[in-house]
């Protein structure tokens, strides 16, 4: 359905319902007008049609760009990056400086990994049985990357800055992991405290019992009285699931508290 009034506002044109129907049919759509509301049935091969604005774009193409009124923009604006993205770039530079390599993984995840994670959003129509949820933690993806690269030489140090989904809400996080024969809780603690220092924050480290880490080798990061993440040495039960023989240390932190507390 296309709202012709809205389409004309977006395009700066004054198309009549009959004209709009004709233009949409030129673009191989089946279109019918009912006042300013135009019903549209798109061909199956038009996989690029996702929203009403995609049909408005087809109206613009069919009507001809030469029909657009000429004039200067009413507003002068200068694009700039979001503060959250600038801060994420700062974190990237720091982790690369620590010797870590950035990776990218899917937000869609398996529900069968060995990690204890917050409740996940289930996908109603998953692509396959291995991609059935939206991740609520980044650690399973990092471990899977180690599993896929276990034939590569050690040490391996990776990190990712991306979203997880908690209670149907996107949460930006930073996660990092390292695997080699000396990977330990001490290394994880040193890495996290270095990161906190370099972003100008002072956090407390409290012991925590977390099934993802070896007992006594896991801790939480507390910033301004709020837990923002955890780190530690991954439990052998999880290493066995991913067929890893070398120890792994990892951390995962919420990014927004780090940025907003600066």
C-alpha positions in Angstrom: 0.0 0.0 0.0 1.3 3.4 -1.0 0.0 6.6 0.6 0.2 9.0 -2.5 0.1 12.1 -0.4 3.1 10.9 1.6 4.8 9.8 -1.6 4.4 13.3 -3.1 5.8 14.9 0.0 8.9 12.7 -0.1 9.4 13.2 -3.8 8.4 16.9 -4.1 6.0 16.0 -6.9 2.3 16.3 -7.4 1.3 13.0 -8.9 -2.3 12.1 -9.4 -3.6 8.6 -8.5 -3.9 7.6 -12.2 -0.4 8.8 -12.9 1.0 6.9 -9.9 -0.8 3.7 -11.0 0.6 4.1 -14.5 4.1 4.6 -13.2 4.0 1.6 -10.9 2.8 -0.6 -13.7 5.7 0.6 -15.8 7.9 -0.8 -13.0 6.1 -4.2 -13.4 3.9 -3.8 -10.3 0.2 -4.5 -10.2 -1.3 -1.3 -8.9 -4.8 -0.1 -8.2 -5.9 3.3 -6.8 -8.6 3.9 -4.2 -8.4 7.6 -3.7 -4.9 8.5 -2.5 -4.3 4.9 -1.3 -2.7 2.7 -3.9 -2.7 -1.0 -3.5 0.4 -2.6 -5.0 1.2 -6.2 -5.7 4.9 -6.6 -6.5 6.4 -9.4 -8.7 8.0 -12.3 -6.8 11.5 -11.5 -8.2 11.5 -8.0 -6.7 13.3 -9.0 -3.6 14.4 -5.5 -3.0 10.9 -4.3 -2.2 10.8 -4.3 1.6 9.0 -1.1 2.6 6.6 1.5 1.2 9.6 3.8 0.5 10.9 1.3 -2.0 7.7 1.7 -4.0 8.0 5.4 -3.7 11.5 5.1 -5.2 10.0 3.2 -8.1 7.6 6.0 -8.6 10.5 8.4 -8.8 12.3 6.3 -11.4 9.3 5.8 -13.6 8.2 9.4 -13.5 11.7 10.6 -14.5 14.3 12.4 -12.5 14.0 15.3 -15.0 10.6 16.2 -13.6 11.9 17.1 -10.2 11.6 20.8 -9.3 15.0 22.5 -9.2 16.1 24.5 -6.2 18.5 24.7 -3.3 18.0 22.6 -0.2 15.9 24.2 2.5 18.3 23.2 5.2 22.1 22.9 5.3 23.3 20.0 7.3 26.6 18.3 7.9 26.7 14.6 8.6 28.7 13.4 11.6 29.2 10.0 13.3 27.2 9.1 16.4 29.0 9.5 19.7 28.4 5.8 20.5 30.2 4.8 17.3 33.1 7.1 18.0 33.5 5.5 21.4 33.3 2.0 19.8 36.1 3.1 17.5 38.2 4.2 20.5 37.7 0.7 22.0 38.8 -0.9 18.7 42.0 1.1 18.7 42.8 0.1 22.2 42.1 -3.6 21.7 44.2 -3.6 18.5 46.9 -1.9 20.5 46.8 -4.7 23.1 47.5 -7.2 20.3 43.9 -8.4 19.6 42.4 -9.0 16.1 38.8 -7.8 15.5 36.3 -10.5 14.3 32.6 -10.3 13.2 30.1 -13.0 14.0 26.3 -13.5 13.5 23.7 -12.2 15.9 21.7 -15.3 15.1 23.0 -18.2 17.3 22.5 -21.8 18.2 20.5 -22.7 21.4 22.7 -25.8 21.9 26.0 -24.2 23.0 27.4 -25.1 26.4 27.4 -21.6 27.9 25.0 -20.4 30.6 23.5 -17.2 29.1 20.5 -14.9 29.8 17.2 -16.0 28.2 17.3 -15.6 24.4 14.8 -14.5 21.9 13.6 -17.5 19.9 13.3 -17.2 16.1 9.9 -18.4 14.9 11.1 -19.5 11.4 14.8 -20.3 11.8 17.0 -20.9 8.7 18.2 -24.2 10.2 18.4 -26.0 13.5 21.7 -24.4 14.4 20.5 -20.8 14.0 17.4 -20.7 16.2 18.0 -17.8 18.7 19.3 -14.2 18.9 22.4 -14.2 21.0 22.4 -12.8 24.5 26.1 -13.2 25.0 29.1 -12.8 22.7 31.3 -15.6 24.3 29.8 -18.5 22.4 30.6 -16.8 19.0 34.2 -16.1 20.1 34.7 -19.7 21.2 33.3 -20.9 17.9 35.9 -18.8 16.1 38.6 -20.5 18.1 37.1 -23.9 17.2 37.2 -23.1 13.5 40.8 -21.9 13.7 42.2 -24.5 16.1 44.6 -25.6 13.3 46.2 -22.1 13.3 49.2 -21.2 15.3 48.9 -19.9 18.9 48.5 -17.5 20.6 45.1 -16.4 19.2 43.6 -13.1 20.5 40.3 -11.9 19.2 37.6 -9.3 20.1 34.3 -8.1 18.8 32.2 -5.0 19.5 28.5 -5.7 18.5 25.0 -6.1 19.8 23.4 -8.8 21.9 19.6 -9.0 22.4 18.4 -8.9 26.0 14.6 -8.7 26.7 14.0 -7.8 23.1 16.4 -4.9 23.3 19.7 -4.4 21.5 22.6 -3.9 23.9 26.1 -3.0 22.6 28.9 -5.1 24.1 32.6 -5.7 23.8 33.9 -9.2 24.1 37.4 -10.5 23.9 39.1 -13.9 24.3 42.6 -15.4 24.1 43.8 -19.0 23.8 47.3 -20.2 24.4 49.0 -22.4 26.9 49.4 -19.6 29.5 45.9 -18.1 29.2 44.7 -17.4 32.7 42.5 -15.4 35.0 45.4 -13.1 35.7 45.7 -12.2 32.0 42.0 -11.6 31.8 42.0 -9.3 34.8 45.1 -7.4 33.5 43.4 -6.9 30.1 40.1 -5.6 31.6 41.8 -3.3 34.1 44.0 -1.9 31.3 40.9 -1.2 29.2 39.2 0.5 32.1 42.3 2.7 32.8 42.6 3.7 29.1 39.0 4.9 28.9 39.5 6.9 32.1 37.4 4.7 34.4 38.1 3.1 37.7 36.1 -0.1 38.4 36.0 -2.7 41.2 36.6 -6.4 40.7 34.4 -8.7 42.7 34.6 -12.5 42.9 31.6 -14.3 41.3 30.4 -17.8 40.8 29.7 -18.2 37.1 29.2 -21.6 35.5 31.0 -20.4 32.4 34.3 -20.0 34.3 36.5 -22.2 36.4 35.4 -21.9 40.1 37.5 -19.3 41.7 38.7 -18.0 38.4 35.8 -15.7 37.5 35.0 -12.1 38.5 32.6 -9.3 37.8 33.4 -5.7 36.9 31.5 -3.2 39.0 31.3 0.4 37.8 29.5 3.0 39.9 27.9 0.3 41.9 26.6 -1.6 38.9 27.9 -4.8 37.4 28.8 -4.2 33.7 30.4 -7.4 32.8 32.4 -10.5 33.8 35.7 -12.1 33.0 37.7 -15.2 33.8 39.1 -18.5 32.6 36.7 -20.6 30.6 35.5 -23.8 32.2 37.0 -27.1 30.8 33.4 -28.4 30.2 33.0 -25.6 27.6 36.4 -26.2 26.1 35.6 -29.8 25.6 32.4 -28.9 23.8 34.3 -26.7 21.4 37.1 -29.4 21.1 39.7 -27.0 22.4 42.7 -28.3 24.3 44.4 -25.0 25.3 43.1 -22.8 28.1 40.9 -19.8 27.2 40.4 -16.5 29.0 37.6 -14.1 28.1 35.7 -11.1 29.1 32.4 -9.4 28.1 31.4 -5.9 29.1 28.5 -3.5 28.4 29.7 -0.6 26.3 27.2 2.1 27.2 28.0 2.4 30.9 31.7 2.9 29.9 30.7 5.7 27.6 28.1 7.4 29.7 30.2 7.4 32.8 33.1 9.3 31.2 
